Amino acid sequence: MSSGILVFSEIIEGKLASVTTELLGCGRKLATELGQGLSAVLAGSGVSSFTQEIISYGADKVYLTEDPLLADYQTETYLSVMEKVIKQADPNCPFQSDGRRP
């Protein structure tokens, strides 16, 4: 069973990206309206110090994956991380596989 909202967190030039804080704000509002939790994914190398900041922007939980292989963005590596987190978190999906709302 699906639960909650999941946001991908991005670190740019050593700071939490503004798009991440915007998504966390929107995600928090939606999660509250739905009576569900808000989680965030944080992947990278040396990024654990951002978990409390992400929580301060409204996340209830942070899925943290730290690995030196994540120091530089590589689509396949990050995709693998996201697949694992999505399977674990099982977030809500308001769309069917064809893009339509159920």
ZICOR-V732763 format. One record per pair of residues at least 12 apart in sequence whose ideal C-beta (glycine too) atoms are under 10 Angstrom apart, sorted by the first residue. I is the first residue (numbers start at 1). J is the second residue. Records with the same first field share a line. If there is no record, write none. Layout:
# ZICOR-V732763
I->J / J
This chain:
# ZICOR-V732763
1->90 / 92
2->36 / 89 / 90 / 91 / 92 / 93 / 94
3->34 / 36 / 37 / 39 / 89 / 90 / 91 / 92
4->27 / 30 / 31 / 34 / 36 / 37 / 38 / 39 / 60 / 61 / 89 / 90 / 91 / 92
5->23 / 24 / 26 / 27 / 28 / 29 / 30 / 31 / 32 / 34 / 36 / 37 / 38 / 39 / 40 / 58 / 59 / 60 / 89 / 91 / 92 / 94
6->27 / 31 / 37 / 38 / 39 / 40 / 41 / 59 / 61 / 63 / 82 / 85 / 86 / 89 / 90 / 91 / 92 / 93
7->19 / 20 / 21 / 22 / 23 / 24 / 25 / 26 / 27 / 28 / 31 / 38 / 39 / 40 / 41 / 42 / 54 / 57 / 58 / 59 / 62 / 91
8->20 / 23 / 40 / 41 / 42 / 43 / 63 / 78 / 81 / 82 / 85
9->21 / 23 / 24 / 40 / 41 / 42 / 43 / 44 / 47 / 50 / 51 / 53 / 54 / 57 / 59 / 62 / 63 / 64
10->23 / 41 / 42 / 43 / 44 / 47 / 73
11->42 / 43 / 44 / 45 / 46 / 47 / 49 / 50
14->46 / 47 / 49 / 50
15->50 / 53
16->42 / 47 / 50 / 53 / 54 / 56 / 57
20->40 / 42 / 50 / 53 / 54 / 57
21->53 / 54 / 56 / 57 / 58
22->57
23->38 / 40 / 57 / 58
24->38 / 40 / 53 / 54 / 55 / 56 / 57 / 58 / 59
25->38 / 57 / 58
26->38 / 58
27->39 / 40 / 57 / 58 / 59 / 91
28->57 / 58 / 59 / 60
29->58
30->92 / 94
31->58 / 59 / 60 / 92
32->58
34->92 / 94
36->60 / 91 / 92
37->59 / 60 / 61 / 89 / 91
38->54 / 55 / 57 / 58 / 59 / 60 / 61 / 91
39->54 / 59 / 60 / 61 / 62 / 63 / 85 / 88 / 89 / 91
40->54 / 55 / 57 / 58 / 59 / 60 / 61 / 62 / 63 / 64 / 85 / 89
41->54 / 59 / 62 / 63 / 64 / 65 / 78 / 81 / 82 / 84 / 85 / 86 / 89 / 91
42->54 / 59 / 62 / 63 / 64 / 65 / 66 / 81 / 85
43->63 / 64 / 65 / 66 / 67 / 70 / 73 / 77 / 78 / 80 / 81 / 82 / 84 / 85
44->64 / 65 / 66 / 67 / 68 / 69 / 70 / 71 / 72 / 73 / 78 / 81
45->65 / 66 / 67 / 68 / 69 / 70 / 71 / 72
46->66 / 68 / 70 / 71
47->64 / 65 / 66 / 70 / 71
48->62 / 64 / 65 / 66
50->62 / 64
51->63 / 64
61->89
63->81 / 82 / 84 / 85 / 86 / 88 / 89
64->85
65->77 / 78 / 80 / 81 / 82 / 84 / 85
67->81
69->81
